Protein backbone atom coordinates (compact mmCIF):
# COMPACT_ATOMS: atom_id res chain seq x y z
CA UNK A 1 0.00 0.00 0.00
CA UNK A 2 1.29 3.48 -0.82
CA UNK A 3 2.51 5.52 2.12
CA UNK A 4 0.48 8.54 0.96
CA UNK A 5 -2.72 6.47 1.13
CA UNK A 6 -1.84 5.26 4.62
CA UNK A 7 -1.28 8.87 5.65
CA UNK A 8 -4.74 9.83 4.36
CA UNK A 9 -6.39 7.01 6.30
CA UNK A 10 -4.60 8.07 9.48
CA UNK A 11 -5.61 11.70 8.96
CA UNK A 12 -9.23 10.64 8.39
CA UNK A 13 -9.19 8.77 11.70
CA UNK A 14 -7.78 11.83 13.44
CA UNK A 15 -10.41 14.13 11.92
CA UNK A 16 -13.19 11.73 12.92
CA UNK A 17 -12.03 12.08 16.53
CA UNK A 18 -12.17 15.90 16.32
CA UNK A 19 -15.73 16.93 15.38
CA UNK A 20 -15.00 20.56 16.30
CA UNK A 21 -13.14 20.80 12.99
CA UNK A 22 -16.44 20.47 11.14
CA UNK A 23 -19.11 23.16 10.94
CA UNK A 24 -22.29 22.33 9.07
CA UNK A 25 -23.60 25.27 7.08
CA UNK A 26 -26.41 23.68 5.08
CA UNK A 27 -28.12 20.35 5.47
CA UNK A 28 -31.23 18.76 4.03
CA UNK A 29 -32.46 15.31 4.98
CA UNK A 30 -35.44 13.01 5.32
CA UNK A 31 -36.27 12.00 8.88
CA UNK A 32 -38.33 8.81 9.24
CA UNK A 33 -40.47 9.61 12.27
CA UNK A 34 -43.03 7.39 13.95
CA UNK A 35 -45.89 9.31 12.31
CA UNK A 36 -44.38 9.67 8.86
CA UNK A 37 -41.41 11.11 7.02
CA UNK A 38 -40.40 14.74 7.41
CA UNK A 39 -37.97 16.95 5.56
CA UNK A 40 -35.57 18.67 7.93
CA UNK A 41 -33.24 21.44 6.80
CA UNK A 42 -30.52 23.48 8.46
CA UNK A 43 -29.52 26.73 6.76
CA UNK A 44 -28.36 30.16 7.95
CA UNK A 45 -27.91 28.69 11.45
CA UNK A 46 -31.60 27.81 11.70
CA UNK A 47 -33.60 24.59 11.59
CA UNK A 48 -36.83 23.91 9.73
CA UNK A 49 -38.98 20.78 9.77
CA UNK A 50 -42.14 19.93 7.87
CA UNK A 51 -43.84 18.35 10.91
CA UNK A 52 -46.87 20.04 12.47
CA UNK A 53 -45.23 20.55 15.87
CA UNK A 54 -42.38 22.58 14.38
CA UNK A 55 -44.85 24.93 12.69
CA UNK A 56 -46.24 26.00 16.07
CA UNK A 57 -43.15 25.88 18.25
CA UNK A 58 -40.11 26.48 16.04
CA UNK A 59 -38.48 23.23 17.18
CA UNK A 60 -39.49 19.57 17.33
CA UNK A 61 -38.23 16.14 18.31
CA UNK A 62 -36.62 15.78 14.87
CA UNK A 63 -34.52 18.96 15.16
CA UNK A 64 -33.65 18.22 18.80
CA UNK A 65 -32.49 14.72 17.87
CA UNK A 66 -30.30 16.11 15.10
CA UNK A 67 -28.76 18.68 17.44
CA UNK A 68 -27.85 15.85 19.81
CA UNK A 69 -26.51 13.69 16.99
CA UNK A 70 -24.48 16.41 15.27
CA UNK A 71 -23.26 18.07 18.48
CA UNK A 72 -20.59 20.72 18.02
CA UNK A 73 -20.85 20.54 14.23
CA UNK A 74 -24.06 22.63 14.37
CA UNK A 75 -22.94 26.15 15.35
CA UNK A 76 -26.13 27.50 16.95
CA UNK A 77 -28.47 25.51 19.15
CA UNK A 78 -32.16 26.31 19.31
CA UNK A 79 -33.43 28.43 22.18
CA UNK A 80 -35.89 26.20 23.98
CA UNK A 81 -38.57 27.34 26.41
CA UNK A 82 -37.71 27.00 30.08
CA UNK A 83 -40.40 24.32 30.52
CA UNK A 84 -38.65 22.14 27.93
CA UNK A 85 -35.31 22.54 29.69
CA UNK A 86 -36.98 21.34 32.89
CA UNK A 87 -38.36 18.32 31.07
CA UNK A 88 -34.86 17.46 29.86
CA UNK A 89 -33.67 17.27 33.46
CA UNK A 90 -36.60 15.02 34.44
CA UNK A 91 -35.96 12.44 31.72
CA UNK A 92 -32.21 12.10 32.14
CA UNK A 93 -31.23 8.62 33.18
CA UNK A 94 -28.88 8.11 36.15
C-alpha positions as CSV (number, residue, x, y, z in Angstrom):
1,X,0.0,0.0,0.0
2,X,1.3,3.5,-0.8
3,X,2.5,5.5,2.1
4,X,0.5,8.5,1.0
5,X,-2.7,6.5,1.1
6,X,-1.8,5.3,4.6
7,X,-1.3,8.9,5.6
8,X,-4.7,9.8,4.4
9,X,-6.4,7.0,6.3
10,X,-4.6,8.1,9.5
11,X,-5.6,11.7,9.0
12,X,-9.2,10.6,8.4
13,X,-9.2,8.8,11.7
14,X,-7.8,11.8,13.4
15,X,-10.4,14.1,11.9
16,X,-13.2,11.7,12.9
17,X,-12.0,12.1,16.5
18,X,-12.2,15.9,16.3
19,X,-15.7,16.9,15.4
20,X,-15.0,20.6,16.3
21,X,-13.1,20.8,13.0
22,X,-16.4,20.5,11.1
23,X,-19.1,23.2,10.9
24,X,-22.3,22.3,9.1
25,X,-23.6,25.3,7.1
26,X,-26.4,23.7,5.1
27,X,-28.1,20.3,5.5
28,X,-31.2,18.8,4.0
29,X,-32.5,15.3,5.0
30,X,-35.4,13.0,5.3
31,X,-36.3,12.0,8.9
32,X,-38.3,8.8,9.2
33,X,-40.5,9.6,12.3
34,X,-43.0,7.4,14.0
35,X,-45.9,9.3,12.3
36,X,-44.4,9.7,8.9
37,X,-41.4,11.1,7.0
38,X,-40.4,14.7,7.4
39,X,-38.0,17.0,5.6
40,X,-35.6,18.7,7.9
41,X,-33.2,21.4,6.8
42,X,-30.5,23.5,8.5
43,X,-29.5,26.7,6.8
44,X,-28.4,30.2,8.0
45,X,-27.9,28.7,11.4
46,X,-31.6,27.8,11.7
47,X,-33.6,24.6,11.6
48,X,-36.8,23.9,9.7
49,X,-39.0,20.8,9.8
50,X,-42.1,19.9,7.9
51,X,-43.8,18.3,10.9
52,X,-46.9,20.0,12.5
53,X,-45.2,20.5,15.9
54,X,-42.4,22.6,14.4
55,X,-44.9,24.9,12.7
56,X,-46.2,26.0,16.1
57,X,-43.1,25.9,18.2
58,X,-40.1,26.5,16.0
59,X,-38.5,23.2,17.2
60,X,-39.5,19.6,17.3
61,X,-38.2,16.1,18.3
62,X,-36.6,15.8,14.9
63,X,-34.5,19.0,15.2
64,X,-33.7,18.2,18.8
65,X,-32.5,14.7,17.9
66,X,-30.3,16.1,15.1
67,X,-28.8,18.7,17.4
68,X,-27.8,15.8,19.8
69,X,-26.5,13.7,17.0
70,X,-24.5,16.4,15.3
71,X,-23.3,18.1,18.5
72,X,-20.6,20.7,18.0
73,X,-20.9,20.5,14.2
74,X,-24.1,22.6,14.4
75,X,-22.9,26.1,15.4
76,X,-26.1,27.5,16.9
77,X,-28.5,25.5,19.1
78,X,-32.2,26.3,19.3
79,X,-33.4,28.4,22.2
80,X,-35.9,26.2,24.0
81,X,-38.6,27.3,26.4
82,X,-37.7,27.0,30.1
83,X,-40.4,24.3,30.5
84,X,-38.6,22.1,27.9
85,X,-35.3,22.5,29.7
86,X,-37.0,21.3,32.9
87,X,-38.4,18.3,31.1
88,X,-34.9,17.5,29.9
89,X,-33.7,17.3,33.5
90,X,-36.6,15.0,34.4
91,X,-36.0,12.4,31.7
92,X,-32.2,12.1,32.1
93,X,-31.2,8.6,33.2
94,X,-28.9,8.1,36.1
